[in-house]
Amino acid sequence: MWQLPKKKTPHFSLSSTSSLPSSCCSSTAAKSKQPHRGGEWNGAEPSPRPTRVAAAAGEQVWSGGDAAVESRSRVRIESKGVSSVKKRGGMAMTGYKYQAQELMRDYLLADPLVPYTSVLVGIALCKMAYDLTRVLSSFYFKGYSSLTKIQRVEWNNRGMSSAHAIFITAISLYLVMSTDLFSDRLKGPITFRNSIISTFALGVSVGYFIADLAMIFWLYPSLGGMEYIVHHTLSLVAIAYTMLSGEGQFYTYMVLISETTTPEINLRWFLDTAGLKKSSAYLVNGILMFVAWLVARILLFIYVFYHIYLHYSQVMQMHAFGYYLTFIVPSVLFVMNTMWFMKILKGVKKTLGKWS
């Protein structure tokens, strides 16, 4: 059979390479260091062909070549392995983050579940506030251990109610004054406006009133008489309705701003129980309580009634139960607030008379 003749590898001498360009010479010199495919060799001993072997870590490295090349390959593969581990760790953390966000959105903050989860959160937060008050008081108030059992319970209960008052007052002021949720610039009846945040905050407040009302019934009448039961029951029914229906949340938050007086009331009891009734702190707190009560529980309620009058056509669009709650609950609370305000006024006059 006819075969093509083998192509011979050309060999250049120094004289022949001198006539070539420098680039060609350098290329030829570089090639002369490599083994020829046909078996002929023009330079040093050939290095064995690199082969792949399994590394201890499960990676593959090149062996059988130059030691420096093998070392660099191992360093490069090891660094690649470390970076891949970091990358997988970062991806895992990102995956956990997305899963937590999905759980929060699908379960905790899902529209049908917001009222129920928020109530449970409110009850849990009340328990935490109660226990935290007990722990902090035992460490920082020396007279806490000398109190009677029922006094310690009321002490912790008032710490819980103060925490709720600060929370709900801040949320109410934020939603009413700092957002456009209840702004007159928006179209549509103000009585039907709500959001996930507003509904969730109302649920937390419902959880507080459930916990506090349960303690009042359990220890009745140590933590409060019938007036507290009436106040908490009306508040619980009204807040629960607006939370579940989404109606009248603006008026509910306007009334909840009155909780700004609760920390002053509790501080007055704390100072009295601690034997500091004649201190300047007791006097200053009494004046602050008087001013806060006048603004948040008297003047603010008058504004609420005026706002209802101006938006009566929108109030009429509410469900019948919500319509009656809008008038009954603020009216009863306003009467109770006025009666308590008269007692506060007498107490302030009596205290100022002693100091003068």
C-alpha positions in Angstrom: 0.0 0.0 0.0 1.2 3.5 -0.8 2.1 5.6 2.3 2.9 9.2 2.7 6.5 9.8 3.5 7.2 10.8 7.1 7.8 14.5 7.6 11.3 15.1 8.8 12.0 17.5 11.6 14.2 20.3 10.4 17.4 21.1 12.3 18.9 24.6 12.3 22.5 25.5 12.9 23.7 28.7 14.5 24.5 30.1 11.1 21.0 29.4 9.8 19.3 30.8 12.9 21.3 34.0 12.8 19.6 34.9 9.5 16.1 34.5 11.0 14.2 37.2 12.9 14.6 37.3 16.6 11.0 36.2 17.2 11.6 33.1 15.1 14.8 32.3 16.9 13.2 32.6 20.3 10.3 30.5 19.2 12.7 27.8 17.8 14.7 27.9 21.0 11.6 27.4 23.1 10.5 24.5 21.0 13.9 22.8 21.2 13.4 22.3 25.0 10.3 20.2 24.4 10.2 16.5 23.4 9.3 15.7 19.7 6.1 13.9 19.0 8.0 11.4 16.8 10.4 10.3 19.5 13.4 12.4 18.6 14.8 14.8 21.2 16.9 18.0 20.8 17.6 19.0 24.4 17.4 18.0 28.0 15.8 14.9 29.5 12.1 15.0 29.2 10.0 15.3 32.3 7.4 12.5 32.8 3.9 13.3 31.6 1.8 14.7 34.4 -1.0 12.5 35.7 -4.0 13.1 37.9 -4.1 11.6 41.4 -6.7 11.9 44.1 -5.8 14.2 47.0 -6.7 13.5 50.6 -9.4 16.2 50.6 -11.1 14.6 47.6 -9.7 17.1 45.1 -7.4 16.2 42.2 -3.8 17.5 41.9 -1.2 17.2 39.2 1.8 15.0 40.0 4.8 13.7 38.1 5.8 17.1 36.8 8.0 19.8 38.1 8.0 20.2 41.9 7.2 23.9 41.7 4.4 23.4 39.3 2.9 20.7 41.6 3.3 23.0 44.6 1.6 25.9 42.9 -1.2 23.6 41.7 -1.8 22.3 45.2 -1.9 25.9 46.7 -4.3 27.0 44.0 -6.6 24.0 44.5 -6.5 24.3 48.3 -7.3 28.0 48.1 -10.1 27.2 45.6 -11.4 24.6 48.1 -11.4 27.2 50.9 -13.2 29.8 48.8 -15.7 27.2 47.7 -16.4 26.3 51.3 -16.8 29.9 52.2 -19.1 30.3 49.2 -21.2 27.3 50.2 -21.4 28.7 53.8 -22.5 32.1 52.5 -25.1 30.5 50.2 -26.3 28.4 53.2 -26.7 31.6 55.4 -28.5 33.3 52.5 -30.8 30.3 52.2 -31.6 30.4 55.9 -32.3 34.1 55.7 -34.7 33.6 52.8 -36.4 30.7 54.6 -36.9 32.9 57.8 -38.3 35.7 55.6 -40.7 33.3 54.0 -41.8 31.9 57.3 -42.3 35.4 58.6 -44.3 36.4 55.5 -46.3 33.2 55.1 -47.1 32.5 58.8 -46.4 35.3 61.3 -47.4 38.2 59.0 -49.8 36.5 56.6 -53.0 38.6 56.4 -55.3 35.9 57.8 -52.9 35.0 60.7 -51.8 38.5 61.7 -54.5 39.0 64.4 -53.9 35.6 66.0 -50.1 35.6 66.0 -50.1 39.2 67.2 -52.3 38.3 70.2 -49.9 35.5 71.1 -47.0 37.8 70.7 -48.6 40.3 73.0 -49.2 37.7 75.7 -45.7 36.5 75.5 -44.3 40.0 75.7 -46.4 40.6 78.8 -44.9 37.6 80.4 -41.4 38.7 79.5 -42.0 42.2 80.9 -43.5 40.8 84.1 -40.5 38.5 84.7 -38.0 41.2 83.7 -39.5 43.7 86.2 -39.2 41.1 88.9 -35.5 40.3 88.1 -34.5 44.0 87.8 -36.3 45.0 90.9 -34.7 42.3 93.0 -31.3 43.5 91.9 -31.7 47.3 91.9 -34.3 47.9 94.6 -33.3 46.8 98.0 -36.8 47.1 99.4 -38.4 44.7 96.9 -37.7 41.6 99.0 -39.4 43.2 102.0 -42.7 43.7 100.1 -45.6 41.4 100.7 -46.4 38.8 98.1 -49.4 40.7 96.7 -47.3 43.9 96.6 -44.6 42.2 94.6 -47.3 40.8 92.2 -48.7 44.3 91.8 -45.2 45.8 91.4 -44.5 43.4 88.5 -47.9 43.9 87.0 -47.4 47.6 86.9 -44.1 47.2 85.2 -45.8 45.1 82.6 -48.5 47.7 82.1 -45.9 50.5 81.8 -44.1 48.6 79.1 -47.3 48.1 77.1 -48.2 51.8 77.6 -44.9 53.0 76.2 -45.2 50.6 73.2 -48.7 51.3 72.2 -48.4 55.1 72.7 -45.3 55.2 70.5 -47.1 53.1 67.8 -50.2 55.2 68.0 -48.3 58.5 67.6 -46.3 57.1 64.7 -49.3 55.9 62.8 -51.5 58.9 63.4 -48.9 61.7 63.0 -45.9 60.3 61.1 -47.5 58.2 58.3 -50.1 58.8 55.6 -52.3 55.9 56.6 -54.9 58.2 58.2 -54.1 61.3 56.3 -56.9 63.4 54.9 -55.0 63.7 51.6 -55.8 60.1 50.8 -59.0 59.2 49.1 -61.6 56.8 50.7 -63.2 56.7 54.1 -60.8 57.0 57.0 -62.9 54.4 58.9 -61.8 51.6 56.6 -58.0 52.3 56.5 -55.6 49.7 58.0 -52.3 48.1 57.4 -50.4 45.0 58.6 -48.5 47.1 61.1 -51.6 48.7 62.5 -53.4 45.4 62.8 -50.4 43.7 64.4 -49.9 46.4 67.0 -53.6 46.2 67.9 -53.2 42.4 68.4 -50.3 43.0 70.8 -52.5 45.4 72.7 -55.3 42.8 72.8 -52.8 40.3 74.2 -51.9 42.7 77.0 -55.5 43.4 78.0 -56.2 39.7 78.0 -53.3 39.0 80.3 -54.0 42.0 82.6 -57.7 41.3 82.8 -56.9 37.6 83.7 -54.7 38.8 86.6 -57.3 41.2 87.8 -59.9 38.4 87.9 -57.5 35.9 89.5 -56.5 38.3 92.3 -59.7 40.3 92.6 -59.9 42.9 94.1 -56.2 43.2 94.9 -55.2 44.6 91.5 -58.3 46.7 90.9 -62.0 47.0 91.4 -65.0 47.0 89.2 -63.9 50.2 87.4 -60.8 48.4 86.1 -62.8 45.5 84.9 -65.2 47.8 83.0 -62.3 49.8 81.5 -60.4 46.7 80.4 -63.5 45.0 79.0 -64.6 47.9 76.9 -61.0 48.4 75.6 -60.6 44.7 74.9 -63.9 44.5 72.9 -63.2 47.6 70.9 -59.6 46.8 70.1 -60.4 43.2 69.2 -63.2 44.3 66.8 -61.1 46.9 65.0 -58.2 44.3 64.8 -60.4 41.6 63.2 -62.6 43.8 61.0 -60.1 46.6 60.1 -62.8 49.2 60.8 -62.3 52.3 62.9 -58.6 51.8 63.6 -58.0 55.6 63.4 -60.4 56.2 66.4 -59.0 53.2 68.3 -55.4 54.6 68.0 -56.6 58.1 69.0 -58.0 56.6 72.2 -54.9 54.5 72.8 -52.8 57.6 72.9 -54.4 58.1 76.3 -52.1 55.3 77.5 -49.4 57.9 77.8 -50.7 58.6 81.4 -50.1 55.0 82.5 -46.4 55.3 83.3 -47.0 58.3 85.5 -49.8 56.5 87.4 -47.6 53.5 88.0 -44.6 55.6 89.0 -46.8 57.3 91.6 -47.6 53.9 93.1 -43.9 52.8 93.0 -42.8 55.9 94.8 -45.6 55.6 97.4 -44.8 51.9 98.0 -41.1 52.7 98.3 -41.8 55.3 101.0 -40.9 58.3 98.8 -44.3 59.9 99.0 -42.8 63.1 100.4 -40.0 63.3 97.9 -39.6 65.9 95.1 -39.9 63.2 92.5 -43.4 62.3 93.8 -44.4 66.0 93.4 -43.0 66.4 89.9 -44.5 63.1 88.8 -47.9 64.3 90.2 -47.7 67.5 88.1 -46.8 65.6 85.0 -49.6 63.1 85.5 -52.1 66.0 85.9 -50.9 67.6 82.6 -50.8 64.4 80.7 -54.2 63.4 81.9 -55.7 66.7 80.9 -54.2 66.5 77.4 -54.5 62.8 76.6 -57.7 61.8 78.4 -59.8 65.0 78.3 -58.9 67.3 75.5 -57.9 64.5 73.1 -61.3 62.8 73.6 -63.1 66.0 72.9 -61.2 66.2 69.6 -62.2 62.6 68.8 -65.8 63.4 69.2 -65.4 66.5 67.0 -63.6 64.3 64.3 -66.5 61.8 64.5 -68.9 64.6 63.9 -67.0 65.9 60.9 -66.8 62.4 59.4 -70.2 61.1 60.4 -71.1 60.1 56.8 -68.0 57.8 56.8 -68.8 56.4 60.3 -72.3 55.5 59.1 -70.7 53.1 56.5 -69.3 50.9 59.2 -70.9 47.7 60.4 -73.7 48.3 63.0 -71.6 46.8 65.8 -68.6 49.0 64.9 -70.8 52.0 64.5 -72.2 51.7 68.1 -68.7 50.9 69.5 -67.4 54.2 68.0 -69.9 56.1 70.1 -70.3 54.0 73.2 -66.7 53.1 74.1 -65.2 56.7 73.9 -68.2 58.1 75.7 -68.0 55.7 78.7 -64.2 56.1 78.9 -64.5 59.9 78.8 -66.9 59.8 81.7 -64.5 57.6 83.7 -61.6 59.8 82.7 -63.4 62.9 83.9 -64.2 61.3 87.3 -60.6 60.2 87.8 -59.3 63.6 86.7 -61.3 65.3 89.4 -59.6 63.0 92.0 -56.2 63.8 90.5 -57.0 67.5 90.7 -57.8 67.2 94.4 -54.7 65.3 95.0 -52.5 67.9 93.3 -54.1 70.7 95.2 -53.5 68.8 98.5 -49.9 68.0 97.6 -49.2 71.6 96.6 -50.8 72.9 99.8 -48.4 70.7 101.9 -45.3 71.9 100.0 -46.3 75.6 100.2 
